[in-house]
């Protein structure tokens, strides 16, 4: 039962780190251009011209 005294704070800390990372990506505009990624995957810019 004493192991819970260690596991609960560790789980809460990891959850907070994940939440902080998600909030950081929102602040830096990571999800601003969702539609652009969908169309960029279909472009053939990396193919050589013939």
ZADO-1210 file (C-alpha; in nm, 4 decimals, padded with zeros to 6 digits):
<atoms>
<atom x="00.0000" y="00.0000" z="00.0000" code="UNK" pos="1"/>
<atom x="00.2918" y="00.2348" z="00.0609" code="UNK" pos="2"/>
<atom x="00.3888" y="00.2086" z="-00.3077" code="UNK" pos="3"/>
<atom x="00.0854" y="00.4250" z="-00.3856" code="UNK" pos="4"/>
<atom x="00.2561" y="00.7097" z="-00.2028" code="UNK" pos="5"/>
<atom x="00.5131" y="00.7045" z="-00.4831" code="UNK" pos="6"/>
<atom x="00.3017" y="00.6066" z="-00.7828" code="UNK" pos="7"/>
<atom x="00.0245" y="00.8643" z="-00.7449" code="UNK" pos="8"/>
<atom x="00.2567" y="01.1696" z="-00.7440" code="UNK" pos="9"/>
<atom x="00.4570" y="01.0216" z="-01.0321" code="UNK" pos="10"/>
<atom x="00.1386" y="00.9664" z="-01.2356" code="UNK" pos="11"/>
<atom x="00.0151" y="01.3171" z="-01.1585" code="UNK" pos="12"/>
<atom x="00.3538" y="01.4621" z="-01.2512" code="UNK" pos="13"/>
<atom x="00.3624" y="01.2782" z="-01.5837" code="UNK" pos="14"/>
<atom x="00.0078" y="01.3884" z="-01.6567" code="UNK" pos="15"/>
<atom x="00.1014" y="01.7483" z="-01.5849" code="UNK" pos="16"/>
<atom x="00.4065" y="01.7227" z="-01.8120" code="UNK" pos="17"/>
<atom x="00.1866" y="01.5890" z="-02.0924" code="UNK" pos="18"/>
<atom x="-00.0691" y="01.8643" z="-02.0410" code="UNK" pos="19"/>
<atom x="00.2030" y="02.1294" z="-02.0337" code="UNK" pos="20"/>
<atom x="00.3480" y="01.9907" z="-02.3586" code="UNK" pos="21"/>
<atom x="00.0076" y="01.9994" z="-02.5239" code="UNK" pos="22"/>
<atom x="-00.0539" y="02.3567" z="-02.4088" code="UNK" pos="23"/>
<atom x="00.2910" y="02.4543" z="-02.5412" code="UNK" pos="24"/>
<atom x="00.2071" y="02.3149" z="-02.8865" code="UNK" pos="25"/>
<atom x="-00.1206" y="02.5075" z="-02.8861" code="UNK" pos="26"/>
<atom x="00.0614" y="02.8292" z="-02.7951" code="UNK" pos="27"/>
<atom x="00.3189" y="02.7832" z="-03.0720" code="UNK" pos="28"/>
<atom x="00.0576" y="02.7293" z="-03.3440" code="UNK" pos="29"/>
<atom x="00.1238" y="02.3618" z="-03.4113" code="UNK" pos="30"/>
<atom x="-00.2396" y="02.2990" z="-03.5078" code="UNK" pos="31"/>
<atom x="-00.3096" y="02.6168" z="-03.7070" code="UNK" pos="32"/>
<atom x="-00.2928" y="02.4646" z="-04.0575" code="UNK" pos="33"/>
<atom x="-00.4753" y="02.1330" z="-04.0346" code="UNK" pos="34"/>
<atom x="-00.6088" y="02.1523" z="-04.3918" code="UNK" pos="35"/>
<atom x="-00.2649" y="02.2243" z="-04.5410" code="UNK" pos="36"/>
<atom x="-00.1184" y="01.8949" z="-04.4233" code="UNK" pos="37"/>
<atom x="-00.3985" y="01.7049" z="-04.5920" code="UNK" pos="38"/>
<atom x="-00.3238" y="01.8614" z="-04.9312" code="UNK" pos="39"/>
<atom x="00.0546" y="01.8626" z="-04.8917" code="UNK" pos="40"/>
<atom x="00.0641" y="01.4833" z="-04.8679" code="UNK" pos="41"/>
<atom x="-00.0967" y="01.4587" z="-05.2135" code="UNK" pos="42"/>
<atom x="00.1498" y="01.6878" z="-05.3915" code="UNK" pos="43"/>
<atom x="00.4206" y="01.5326" z="-05.6101" code="UNK" pos="44"/>
<atom x="00.6848" y="01.8005" z="-05.5621" code="UNK" pos="45"/>
<atom x="00.9552" y="01.5450" z="-05.4839" code="UNK" pos="46"/>
<atom x="00.9242" y="01.3693" z="-05.8214" code="UNK" pos="47"/>
<atom x="01.1772" y="01.4695" z="-06.0909" code="UNK" pos="48"/>
<atom x="01.0440" y="01.6503" z="-06.3985" code="UNK" pos="49"/>
<atom x="01.0509" y="01.4452" z="-06.7175" code="UNK" pos="50"/>
</atoms>
